[in-house]
Amino acid sequence: MVTKDRVVAALGSKLSGEVDASERRRAEYSSDASNYRVPPRAVVFPRTDQDVAVTLEFARDNGLSVTARGGGTSVAGNAIGPGLVLDFSRHMNRILELDPQALVARVQPGVVLSELQRAARPHGLRFGPDPSTQNRCTLGGMIGNNACGPRAVAWGRTSDTVRELRILDGTGVERTLAHDLSVLPGLAEFTRAHLAVLRTDLGRFERQASGYGLEHLLPERGSAVAKAFVGSEGTCGLLLDATVDLVPLPKAAVLTVLGYPDIATAADDVAAVMACKPTAVEGIDARLVDTVRAHRGTVPELPRGGGWLFVETTGDTPAEALAGAEQLRRSADALDSRIVTEPAAAAALWHIRADGAGLAGRTPDGQPAWPGWEDAAVPPERLGAYLRDFADLTRAHGVDGLLYGHIGDGCIHVRLDLPIADAPQRFRRFLFDAAELVVRHGGSLSGEHGDGRARSELLALMYSRPVLDVFAGYKALFDPHAVLNPGVLVEPRPVDADLRLTGLPLLPAAGGFAFPHDHGDLSTAVHRCVGVGKCRADTSAAGGFMCPSYLATKDEKDSTRGRARVLQEAVRGALPWSSDAVAESLDLCLSCKACRSDCPAGVDVATYKAEALYRRYRHRPRPLDHYSLGWLPRWLAVATKLPRAANALANVSVLRRIGLRAAGIDSRREVPRLADRSFRHIWRDLGGVIPPAVSVSRAEEIQGNVTAVETGSLVDGPQAEGERPEVMLWIDTFTDAFDPEIALAAAQLVQSLGYRVRIPARRVCCGLTWISTGQLDGARARLRGTLDALDAHVRAGGIVVGLEPSCTAVLRSDLPELLPEDPRAVATARAVRTLAEFLSEQPNWRPPQLPGRSVVVQPHCHHHAILGFTADRQLLTTMGMNVTEVTGCCGLAGNFGMQRDHYDISVAVAEHGLLPALRAAEEAAVLLADGFSCRTQAAQLAGRSSRHLAQFLLEQ
């Protein structure tokens, strides 16, 4: 139990789970993936049904509300509330039963959909609905919102899959909902009294998701109480477990892409498409494709057109699936088409849709785009007309966004640059006008995400007063005291109340980062997080870089989203920068920067952490490790003058433990061994000319006799020394002090291509360790020195090759963001290359061929996130080797894994990717790791030595 609330503390003593009323936890759960902010009184993590019952009773007795939450990916504000929020995803997340013969599964509400799919797949089964958030959304949340997904045209919505639900109603009574109206006192009488409303106003078309799905109570629909409960958004009961249908996996699938002049014309053709019985029909327009192309650099070939339908046909055999695709092509009135039978090619095309959904969080001109009018639906035959009218409406209101959606169902997704922060009344007017438009087309305000706080007030435009009264009467049967999720569906909060973006102060740069992509404003930057929760994705099957500490702890506080929520409270002034809440939130951030590349919204917690530490400690005493690890290049500059003495001291166990504790470093860590001679010493003694195939030891032998050494072979024949183009080799602190042989190998590779190698004339530093500890004034001072050292070379058109990915990433990214006023910064960043990038630009260089050779590759996180690993991946593929690429952080991450109290998390992160990959690799496999942290972690935790790419290439 973690709590700072005396009233709530009484609840914690009654639970086997946890209750947390701390400032940090309340901030983390103050929002979901919607525009709304409602800090709860406390968050409860129930372990058992009894915990849920006790919490509900406690809430009733103390006048508190209860809101159920799964993955927290609701875009309508259905998963936040002012009382107690129950997070079912931490403990109540088990698949209780899976019966392949009966085609059913019984699950707890916190089961993530992808986990159920993985369990069902070996039996040739799956759960039908597949929303885009399936690797983090929970079954409880899907039942709450009646989730759908692309394949709802074949397998229906969540309500179509539910057989039986076991719930607690608002009074705390356990009920099992199936097909018996008598399960709830008064429900049969209620149904008989309102037959006319249920038959005429509800269930008019498949995606009529707004309001309650009470049409399922009708006798001709089987009196399906369980199905009627689906989509009630936690306002009628708390789910304990659910029995759901599974469907057979298709044996073969074919993708057909149909091109049309625009997406509205594509929607006009939906009847002909649906007549071919597809399993999925998704639509995207040209502007979304252009956005994906700009982000990824390229997209697979598409048919002619300005709008496309992606249509999947399936069958028991590939021939049967292909026959369906051919029939579709004949039936459709498309400009052009492409049939794709190869699974990999089809997957690449589907990625356009998947990537576009994430990138829709920004308009084409880079403005933030928000949910709010996220998933309206109309009868499919009205969709084309609706889209044309909707385009007129957005133009009239001066808002913009990217369209995509489930065309076969008449459901369209869009995020718009709504004026939430600066003009909430304009935001309100747009929502009312948009609601009136969809009602004119006979549609629904929501097609699959529920109404929540975003649309519940608008139900009065869609439904008559008698219908709204029926909704209120239905909720009262289940929840007579209005304890469950108040402000949603019944007695709704205004759509412009509790908006997260209103009332925010501007926080311009205060000597830290410039935030050039966010108008120089830290507040805008941290509000990039809209809560889609990709940082919570279930990556147990494929690995993943974001977010390493969350993958280790499965705690919301360690997710990118959780940290962003706490920082959002800090920028609004609800939490001081010096608060424990901010410190706790950022403590386990590895500063890996994976969120910067992997988060659809481009959230960059590593930068925000550095900025937060800067604001907290500027002109104040800092933790010891900020001076030891943060100033590490200073200490290494001294130690490399007497490396043998430094190593000897580090080998004395008592002195090592005392020294590590005094420096704020975990005593379980080994101190990396300094090289006997730093690279700069070797370079100086060799006169700046590196002989080919020379080792560090051989360099010692030949120092002072450089004139007798051959200087390397040239691709285009010998040239005079002055005529050779120059490459600046960036000698970072770690390579210089610990691994000079890497720089030697890189220099020999570069020289062999006909270049003269240079290094900075004096010792300079990128300031990485100052940045990671938030010492940004010191980082800028070092970066100015770096610019001074590189300026002449860069102005002459030279390039700079980095060897340590983290330092190279600083030059590529942090440099212009910390020194935006210095025109040299951008030019230098553009001149920086990784070794693989440099080699890929050499037209006459070919890598060695090593067919059958096995390597395990650990990409450094900054390499993945900032520099991009594509050039390295392509190089290794060209070499013909058996490559195992670790898709996850090593866990050391610079100073993180060295800091006191981080060792266990560092090891847990390594167990997510690096260590299992090394255990599974054959004994002869080489570990390739360009990052000093990655090599150190592998050596200390697995006893495995590793090679830098430069060394590996030179040795072949």
N, C-alpha and C positions, 0 to 999 in steps of 0.2 A: 504494500500500500504506500503510495506517495501522495500526500495531500497537504494543503495549507488552509483548509476550510473545516472549521470545527463541526459544523452540521454534517458535512459530507464524511468527515472522519468516522462518524458513528456507523456509516454504511460499510466502510472498509473492514471493520471488525467482524462483519457478518458474511463476508464473501470468501470463497476460495480463490477467486480472481483478484484483480487489482482495481483500485479507484485512484484517480489522480486529479487533483484540483490545483496543481501548480500553475504558475503564470505561463510557463513554457508550454505545458500540455494544452491549456485552454487556448493559447494562440495557435497551436498546430491544428486544432480541430475547430477553429473559428470559421472555416470556410471549406467548401468542397471544390468542385470544378465549375462553380457558378460565379456570378458577379456579386454574391452576397457574403456578408460577414456578420456572424452572430456568435460571439464567444459563449461557450457553454459554462455552466456552473462547475461541472466536473466531467471527466471521461471515465467510463467503466469498461473493463476488459473482462467479461464474464467467461468462466471456464465451464460452467454447467448450466443445465436448465434451472436448477435451484437458484443460481446466481441471478439469472434473469428475473425470476419470480420475486426474489428478495429486493432487487433493485426497483422493480415496478411498484411493489408495496411501499418501499421507502419513499419513492417519489410522490405517490398519492398522499401519504401521511404528512409529507413536508411541503406540499404545494408546489412540487417541481414537475416539469414536463419530462418526457422520455422520447428520444429520437434514436432510431436504429441506423447504423452505418456499417457498410461493408468496406469496399475499396475506396470510398469517398470520391468516386468519379462522376457523381451527379452534376450535370450542367444546369440543372434547374433549381438548385438550392433545396433539394429534398432531404439531404443528409446532415443538416446543421440545425441546432436548436438551442434555446436559452437555458435549458435545464440540464438533465443528464443525457449524455451521448453514449450509446452502447456500441463499442467497436467489436463486432463479432469475428473479425478477420484474424485476430491474434491467436485465439485458443479454440473457438468453436468452428473449426475448419476441417472436419474429417468427413471422408466419404464413408458412411456407415454401412452401406450395402451396395453391391452392384451385381445384378442378376442378368446375365446375358440371355438366358432362355426367356425370361419374362420381359426383356427389353426395358428394364427400369433400373434406376439408381435412387438411393435414399441418402441425402446429404444434409449436413449442418449448414446454417446460413452463411458461414464464413468461407466456404470452399470456393477457391478461385476457379473460374470456368475452365481455364487451360489445364488445370490439374484433373478435372473430371474428364476432359477430352483425352488426356494422356492415359488415364486409367481405362477408358472405354475402347481406345484404339486397338489394343491387341485382340479384342473380341470382334473387331470389324464393325464397331458401333461408334456413335457420337451423340452429343446433345445437339439438337437442331439449331436453335438461334446462335448466332455468332457475331456479337457486336465487336467493333474495332478495338475495344478495351479488354478483350477476352483474356489477356494474360495478366490482368490485375483486378477486373471486376469480379464480384462474388455472386453466387447464386441467390443469396438473400437480396442483394441489390437489384438483380435482374427481375426477381419476383416482385419487388417493390415497385419497379418502374415499368414492368411488362416489356423487357428489352427484346429487341428483334435482331437486326443485322442483315447483311446482304442476302442470306439464303432463307429469309422468312417467306419468300414467294413459294418455296418448296416445302419447308418444314414448319412454317408458322411462327407465331410469336411465343414468348414464354408461357402465356396463358394457355396456349394450345398443347403444351407439354406436361402440364401439372396434373397429377393424379390425386394427390393427397397432401395436405398441409397440416402440420401440428403447430398450434400457436397458443400464445397467451393473449386473451383479449384485454381491454383496458381495465377491467376489474380484477385481473389476475387469474381468471379461470382458464384452465387448459382446455382447448377444444381441438378436435380433429375434423378438419373440413374436407369434404369430398362431394357427395351428391345428395345430401340429406338436409333439407331446410330446417328440420327440427333440431339441428345441432346447436342453434342459437335461439333462445326464447324470443318470440315475436317476429322472427325472420319470415316464416311462412305467411303470417298475416300481412306483414309489410309487402311481400311480393304480390299477394292477391290484390291488395289495395291499390297497387301502382302498376298493374299490368299494361295499361294504355301507354304510360310514359316509357316503360321499359321496351315496349315493342315499336314505338314510333320515333323516339328521340335518340335511342342508343343503338350501337351496333349497326349503323347505316352503311359503313364500309369498313374494310379490314383494318385500316390504320387510324380509326377513331379512338385515339388513346387518351384524350382529355376527359377529365372527370373519372368517375368510377365505372367499371365494366359490368354494370348490373344487368345487362342483357343476358348474361350467363345464368341468372336466376330463373329465367323463364322455363316453364315445363318443357316446351318444345326444344330447348337447348340442354335438357338433362338436369335442370335444377343444380347446376354445377357451382356449388358454393366456393369450392377451392379456386376455380377459374375467376369468379367474381372478385375474390380477395386479391388476386394478382393485379398490380397496378394501383393499389390503394396507398402506396407511398408511405407505409409505416404509420398511417393515421388510424388504423383499425385493429392492429394487433402486432405482437412481436413473434417472429417466426422462430421456432425451435428446430424443426427439420422439415424437409420436403421430399416427397416421392415424385420423381419426374420420369417421363418417357425418354428412351433413347431410340435412335433411328440407325439403320444400316448405312455404313459408309458406301458411297458410290464406288463401283469397281473401276470405272473409267470416266474421265472428264475431258471436255474440249472447250476452249475459250474462243468465242467469236467476237471480234471488235467491229462494230458498225459505226461508220462515219456519217455525220449529218451536217448541214450548214451551221446549226447551233443547237444548244441543249434543249431549247423549247421545241424545235422541230423533231428532235429525237424523242421527246416526250409524246409528241403527236402520234408516233408510230408504236406506242407501247402495246396496243391491242394485238397487232400482228405479231409482235415479239412474244407476248405472253401465250398466244395460241400454240406456240411450239413447246410449251411445258418446260421452260428453263428452270434451273435450280438457283440462279442468281441473275439479277439484272441491275447493274450499277451504271450511273451516268456521271460524266464529268465534262466541263466545258474547257475551251481552249486556254482561257486565262489561268486556270488551275494547272494545266499541263505546262504552260509557259513558266509558271512559278516553280514547278518541280524541275524543269529543265535548267532554270537559272541556278537552282540550289545544288543539283547533282551534276550539272555540266552536260548531261545528255539524257534522253529517254529512248526506250525502244521504238521501233518504227510503228507508226499509227496510220490507218487509212486516211484518205483525204477527208477534210471536214473541219468544222469549228466546234463540234460537240460530238461526244462518242458514247455509245452504249457498250459496256462490257457484259457479255451474256455467256453464261456457263450452261452447257448441256451435258448430261451424264447418261450412262448406260451400263449394262452388264458387261459389255465388251467395248474396246476402242472403236470398232466399226459402228456399233450402235450409237455411241456418243457422237461420232463424226457424222453419221447420217442425220442426227438431230441438228447439227450445226449447218449442214448443207441445206436442210429444209428451212432453217432460219434465214440463211442468206437469200434463198429464193423468195421467201415471204416478206422480208423487210423491205421498206421503201428507203433504203440508205443510198448515199452517194457512192460509197465505197465500203469494202469490208476486208477483213483479214481473219482467216481461220488458223488457230494455233493449237497444234496437237502435242508439241514437245512441252513437258511439265516445267522445265527450267525457263523456257521462253514465256510460258503463260504466267509463271510466278513473277518474272520481271515486269510484265505488263500490269499485273495486279498491284505491284509495288507502286505504280504511279498513283493509283487510287489511295493506297495506304499512306504513302508519303504526303500526298495532297491533303489528306484529312488533317495531318499534323501541321503542315505548312499553312493551312487556312487560318491559323492564328495570327497571320499578318496579311494585310492587303498587298496588292502588287507594288504599291509605292512604299511599303515598309511600315505602315501604320499598324498599331495593335488592333486586332479584330477580336470581338468579344462574343460570348454566347448571349442569349437573351431572346433571340428569335431563331432558335437553333434547328428545329426539326418539324416544322409545320407539314401537314399532309392534306391532300385533297383526293377525291376519287380519281383514279388513274386517268379516266377519260377526260378529266378537267385539267390535267396537269399542264399541258402546253399553254393553254389560255392563262392559267394562274401564273406561270413563269413570266409571261409577257407583261402581265399587269404588275407583278412583283418588281420587275425591272423598272417600270415606270414609277412605282412607289419609292424605290430606293433613290432614283434620280431626283424625285421631288423633295425628298428629305435630305439629300446631300450625303448619303452614306454609301459605302461600297463593301464588297466582300466577294468571296469565291464560292461558286455553287458546285455541289456534288450531291449524290444521294441515291436512294433506293427507288429508282424510276418505276420499276415494276409494281411497287406498292403505292406510288403517288406521294412518297415522302422525300422531302428535299432538306439537305443540311446546308447551312450557311452561317458564317461568322462575319459580323459587320463592325466597321469602325464607329460604333455607336458613341455618342457624346456623353458617356456616363459621368466622367469626372468633371467636365466643365459646364455641362448643360443637362442636368438630370431631367428637367421638364421636357426638353426636346426628345430625350430618350423615352420618356413616358408617352409622349404624343405619337412617336413612331410605333411603339408597341400597340397602342390602341388602333391606329390606322391599319397596321399589319393584321391585327386580329379581325377587324371588320372586313378586310379584303379576303381572308381565308374563309370566313363565314359566308361571304357572298358566293364563293365557289363550292359551298357545301362541304367544307373541310373541317379539320381539327387543328386546334392550336398546337398540339403535340402529336407526333406520330410514333414516338417510341421512348422519349426521355422523361415523360411525366410532366406535370404542371409545376409542382414545387412552389417556390416563392416567385419564380419568373413569370408564371402564367395563371396562377390560381385566381387572381383578381379579375383576369380577362374572361373567366368562364361565364360571367354575366353577359358578355357579348355573344357567346356561342349558344348558351342555354337559357331557356325561359325560367321565370321564378319557380313554377311548379317543379321543374327538373332540379333546380338548385335545392329546393326544399326536400326532394327525395334523397339527394346526396347527403344532406344534413341528417335526415332521419336514419339513413343507413349507418353513418358513422356513429350516431347516438346509440344504436343497438349494440355495437361492439365496444364503444368507448364513451359511456354516459357522462363521465367526469372530464372529458376533453383533456386527458393526460398525454395522449400520443400525438407527437409531431404537430403542435398547434401552429396556426398560420398558414397551413397548406390545405388546399382543396376546399375545406369548410372554414368559414370566417377567416378569409385569407388576409395576409398582410398586403399593403399596397406594393405594386411592382417596383416602385422607386424608393421603398424603405430599405434600410440596412445595406445599402450598396457599399461595397468594399472600396471603390475608387473615389467616392465623394469625400470632400473635406481633407484631402491629403496636402501637406505642405510640400513645396519644392525643396529639394536638398541638393543644390548645385555642388560641384566639386569643391572640397575643402582642403586642397593640397594633396589629395590622393589621386585616384583614377579619374580619367576624364569622361568615361562612359559615352563615347562618341555616337554609339548606336541608339542611345536613349536620351538624346538632347542634353547630355551633360548632367543628367539628374539621377541620383541614386534611387529616389523614390520610384521613378518610372522603371528603372532597371529591375528592382526586386519585384515589382508588380508584373514583370513578364510572366511570372508563374500564374497560370490560370487553373492549375490543379488537375490537369488531365491524368497525372499519376503514372506516366511511363517509368518514372524512377522507382515505382513499386512493382514493376513487372516481374512476373514469375519467369525467371531465366534459368531454372534448374536444368532444363534440357540442353540449352544452347550457350549458356554463359552470357556474360554481359559486363560492360564497364561501369554503367551507371545503375545505382549508386553503391560503391563497394561496402560502405559501413551498413547500409540498409540490408544488403544481401547477407551480411553476417548476423545482424541483430533482429531483422524483421520488425523494427520499431519505427513508427512514423517519424519520431524525432530525428532519425538518421537518414531520412529520405530527402531528396532535393526539395520536394514540395514542403515537407515539414519545416525545413530550415528557412525556406522562402517565406512561409507564413509568419514565423517568429520575426524575421527581419522586416516584414511588412508592418508588424506591430511597432517595431523600433522606429521606423521612419515616420509613422504617424504620431509618434510621441507617447504611445501607450506603454512602451517599455524603454527605459534608458539604455544607452549603449553599454553602460557598466553593469547591467543587471546580470544576475546569475542565469536568468532564462536565456539570454543571448549567448553567454559563455557556454552553457550546457548544450545548446543547439548546435554550435559550431565546433565543439570539442572533437567530435569524431569525424569531421569532414577531412578527408585525406588531401584536399586541394588537387584532386586528380584532373579536374576540368572536363571530365567525361560529360557532365550535364551540359556544358557549353555546346558540344556537338550533338549529343544524343537526345537532349530534351527538345521536343518540337517547338517550344517557345524560346529556345536559346538562353535559358537561365544559366548563369555562370556563378555558382556559389563560391568557387575558389576565389574569384575576384571580389565578391561581396564579403567573404571572410577576411581577406587582406584589408579591405576598406574598413570593416567593423573593428578589427584589431587596431588599425591605425587611429580611428576615432576614439577608441577606448583608452589607449595607452600613450597617446601623443603627449609629450612633456610629463609623463608619469613613469614611475618605476615599472619594470616589466618582469614577467616570470624568468627564472634563471635560464631556461632552455632558449629563450629569445636571444640571450647573449652568447650562449655556448653554440647552439646549432644555427641561430640566426646570423652570427658573425663568423661562421665556420671558415669562410675563405681567408679571413684575417689570421685565424689561428693556424691554418694550414700553410700560409705563406711563411710563418715562423718555423713550423715543424719541419717543412721540407728542407730547411737549412741543416737540420740535424735529424734526419729520418731514423737512423739506427737508434739513437738515444730515445726518440719518441716511441718507437716500436718496443724497445726494451722496457720502458716504463709501463706501456699498455699490457705487457705480458705478465706483469706482477699482479696476481689476482687481487690481493688486498688493496693495492693502490688503484687498480682499475675500478673496483666496486666503489671505493670512496670517491674517486674522481667522477664516475658516472652519476652517482647520487647527488653530488655537489652541483653537477651541471644540469640536473633535471632530466637525466637520461635513464632509461630502464636498465637496471643492473644485469638483467638477463641477456642483454645485447653484447655481442663481441665488438671490439673496436677494430674497424677495418685497418689492414696493414698498409702503411705508407710504402711506396716504392723506394728502393735504395737511392735512386736518382730521379728527380722530376723530369718531365719532358723538356721544360724550358732550360734546365741545366744541360741536358743532352744536346739540345738544339744549339745552344751557345757554344758548347765545346766542339761540335761538328761544323761550326761555321755556317749554319743555315742550309747545309746540303745533306740530304738523307740518302745514304747509299741504298741500293736495292737489296731486298731480302736480308736486312740487318736486324738483329735482335737487340734488346736493351744491353745484354751482357757484351755482345760484339761491339756495340757502340762505344762502350767503355774502353775496349781494347784499341779502337782505331782513332779515338779522340786525339786531336793534334796532328793527324796524318791524313787529313781529308783529301789533299791533292792527289793522293795515290789511289783514290777510290773511284770506281766507275759511277757516274751519276744517273744511270737509268736509261732504258730504251725508250725511244719516242715513236709514236704511231706514224707520223709523217716524215720520219727521218731526222737526222741531227739538225739542230738549229743553234745559232749563237745564243748564249745565255740571255743577252739583252732583248732578243726577239721573241722569246717564249712568253706566252700570255701567263698572267699571274693568277693564282687562286689564294685567297686568304683562308687559312685553316684556323678556325676559332678554337683556341685552346682553353677549355673551361677548367675550373678549379679541380674538379673531380678526376678528369682524365690526366691532368698535369701531375697531380699529387699521388694518385693511386694506380692508374693504369696507363703509364706513358707508352707502353707497347701498342696501344690502340692508335695513338697519334702517329707513331712511327709507321704502322701499317697503312694508315690513311694517307700519309705523306708519300709513301712509296707508290700507292695506287694512283694518286693524282699525278705524280711525276711521270709515271709510266705512260700517261696519256698525253704527254707533251707540254705539261704546264710546269711553271716554276712555283714552288710552294713558298708562301710567306706566312708568318704569324705576327700578331700585334707586337710592336717593338717593345712594349712594356707590359707588365702584368696588369690585366684589366679583368673586370668581373661583370656579369650580366645582372647581378643583384638578386638572383633567384631566392636565396635564403632570407634576404631582407624582405622580399615580397611575401613569402609564405608566412612570415611572422608579423606582417603588417608594419614593418619599419620602412615606410614608403619614402620618407625623406632620404634615408640612406640609400634606398634602391635607385632613386632618381640621380643621386650624386654619382653612383657607380655607372649608371647608364650614360650619363653625360661623358664620363671618362671613356666609355666604350665608343661613343660616337666620335670623340676626338681621335681615337686610335684607328677607327675604320674609315673616317671621312674621305681622305685622299684616295684610298683604294676604291671606295664605292663611287666617288665622283668620276673616277677614270673608267667606270663601267665594269669594275671587277665584281666577282661574286665571293660570297663568304660561305664556307662549308662548315657546318656544325657537326659535332660527333656525339655529344650528350643531348638526348632529345629534350630534356626539361630546359636546359640553357638555350638550345636552339629555338624552342618555342617562345621563350621570353623575348628573344630578338625579333621573332616573327610577329608576335602579338602584343605582349605587355609593353614593349618599348614605345610604340606610337601611342598607346593608351596612357602611359605615364608621362610622356614628354610630347604632348600634342602641339605645343608651341614651337618646337624645334623642327624646322623643315627637313633636317637630316634624318629624322626618325623614320619617316615613311620610306624614304629612299633606301635606307639601310635594311629595313624589314623586307623590302622587295628583293634585295640582293641575297638574302639568306637562303641556303639550300640544305637539305639533308644529304648525306652521302649517296643514298639511293637516287634521290632526285638529280643530283649532279651527274651520276653515272648514266642515268636514263637520257640525259641531254647530249651525251657524247655519241655522235653518229657512227664512229668507227670502233666502239668498244662492244665486245660481246662477253657475257658472263661465261664462266666455265660450265660445261655440261656434266651433271652428276646424277644420271638416272639411277633410281633405286636407293640413293643416299637418303637417310632419314634425319630430319631436323625438327626440333620443337622451337617455336618462335614465340617469345614473350614481347609483344609490342609495349613500349612504355606508354602510360596513359596520356601524356602530353603529345606523344607521337600520334596516337590515335585521334585525340581530340582537336589538336591545333594544326599539326603539320600534315596529317593524313598519312595513312600507311599504304596507300595504293601503289606508290612507286616500289616500295620494298616487296610488297606482295607479288607484283608483276615480275620483278627481278627473280625472286625465288621460284616462281612458277616456270619462268623461262629456263631455269637450270634443270628442270625435270625431276626435282627431288620429291620425296614423300614428306609433305609439310604438315605439321600439326600446329595450328595457330591458336595460342591461348587467348580466349576472348574474355579478359577480365584483368583487374588490377593485381599486381604482385602483392600488395598489402604493406610494403615498406613506405613508398611514396615520400621520398625525401626525408624531412625531419619527423614526419608523423610516427612511423613505426619505431623511431628511436626514443620518442618522448615517454616519460614516466606514465604508467597506467594505460598505455596504448598497445603494449606487447600482445596481449591476448586477442584483441580485435585485429591486429596486424596479421597474426597467425590464422585467424578465422577467415579473413579475406583471402589469404593465400590458399586456403583449403577450397575456395570456390573455383579456382582456375588453375593456378600455377602448379601447386603440389600434386593434385590428381593427374595433371598432364604429365608430369615428370615420372610419377609412379607407373603410369600406363605405357610410357615410351620404352622402346627397346633399349638395351644397355648401350648400344653403339650410337644411339641418336645424339646429335650435337644440340646443345641448348644455345640458341642465338638470342642475345639480349643486349640491345644498345644502351639501355639505361643502367647507370651505376647502381641505383636502388634495386632494380630487378636482379642484377647479378649478385648483389650482396644478399638479398633475401633468399635466392636459390642456394647460395653457398651456406648460409647460416642455418636454414631450416631443412634443406634436403641434402646438404653435402655435395652439391653438384656445381662443377665449374662451368663456365659459359664463355662464349666468344662474341665479340662485337662483329658486326657485318664486315667491317674493314679487315679484321684479322681473318675471318673465314674465307673471304674472297682471295686474300693474298696467299693463304696456305694451299689453295687448290692448284 
